[in-house]
Amino acid sequence: MICLSETISLRLPRETLRKLGELADKEGKDRSTLIRELLERGVKEKDIDYAVELYRKGRVTGWRATQLAGVSLWNFYDVLGEKGILIQYSEQDLEEDLRGLTEE
């Protein structure tokens, strides 16, 4: 049998637990479901932040950053705009983007 999830334990401040309980009640969910959703959203945000940082430093192209972040190119460009980061696009980036399109 394949285990698709794993149980973990963590310590949280009482105030955080109280707020989680309130949010779960508002949304009609159990606390575990809400925590899973919040963690998944946080991991996704971290992936995007990591890709943005690599892109900002010029270590990856826009196309590669979208792959790392798991979002579309347009969504990634929206995130860059929200963070005030200019889009850097070179001839090399164009070539990589075209290669990426033909590989899909």
C-alpha positions in Angstrom: 0.0 0.0 0.0 1.3 3.5 -0.9 1.1 6.2 1.7 0.2 9.5 0.1 0.5 11.5 3.2 2.4 11.6 6.5 1.3 12.6 9.9 3.4 15.3 11.6 3.2 17.1 14.9 4.1 20.7 15.7 3.8 23.2 18.5 1.8 26.3 17.9 1.0 29.2 20.2 -2.4 29.1 21.8 -3.4 32.3 20.0 -2.6 30.7 16.6 -4.6 27.7 17.6 -7.6 29.9 18.6 -7.4 31.7 15.3 -7.2 28.5 13.3 -10.3 27.2 15.2 -12.2 30.4 14.4 -11.2 30.3 10.7 -12.2 26.6 10.5 -15.6 27.3 12.0 -16.2 30.2 9.6 -15.3 28.1 6.6 -17.1 25.0 7.9 -14.0 22.9 7.9 -12.2 20.8 10.4 -9.0 22.4 11.7 -6.7 19.7 10.1 -8.2 20.5 6.6 -7.7 24.2 7.1 -4.1 23.7 8.3 -3.3 21.5 5.2 -4.8 24.1 2.9 -2.8 26.9 4.5 0.4 24.9 4.4 -0.1 24.0 0.7 -0.7 27.7 0.0 2.4 28.7 1.9 4.6 26.1 0.1 3.3 27.4 -3.2 4.1 31.0 -2.2 7.6 29.9 -1.2 8.1 28.2 -4.6 7.1 31.5 -6.3 9.3 33.6 -4.0 12.3 31.3 -4.7 11.7 31.5 -8.5 11.3 35.3 -8.3 14.6 35.7 -6.4 16.5 33.5 -8.9 15.0 35.5 -11.7 15.8 38.9 -10.1 19.4 37.8 -9.7 19.6 36.8 -13.3 20.2 33.1 -12.5 17.2 31.8 -14.4 15.2 33.0 -17.4 11.5 33.8 -17.1 10.6 30.5 -18.7 12.7 28.5 -16.2 11.4 30.5 -13.3 7.8 29.7 -14.3 8.7 26.0 -14.2 10.2 26.3 -10.8 7.2 28.3 -9.5 4.6 26.1 -11.1 2.7 29.0 -12.7 2.2 30.3 -16.2 4.5 32.8 -17.7 1.8 35.5 -17.6 1.1 34.8 -13.9 4.8 35.0 -13.2 5.0 38.3 -15.0 2.1 39.5 -12.9 3.9 38.5 -9.7 7.0 40.4 -10.9 4.9 43.5 -11.5 3.4 43.3 -8.0 6.9 43.1 -6.6 8.2 45.9 -8.7 10.7 43.8 -10.5 11.3 44.7 -14.2 11.0 41.9 -16.8 14.4 41.1 -18.2 14.2 39.5 -21.6 17.2 38.8 -23.8 17.7 37.0 -27.1 18.9 34.0 -25.1 15.6 34.1 -23.1 13.7 34.1 -26.4 15.6 31.1 -27.7 15.0 29.2 -24.4 11.3 30.1 -24.5 11.0 28.8 -28.1 12.7 25.6 -27.1 10.3 25.2 -24.2 7.3 25.7 -26.4 8.4 23.0 -28.8 9.1 20.5 -26.0 5.5 20.7 -24.7 
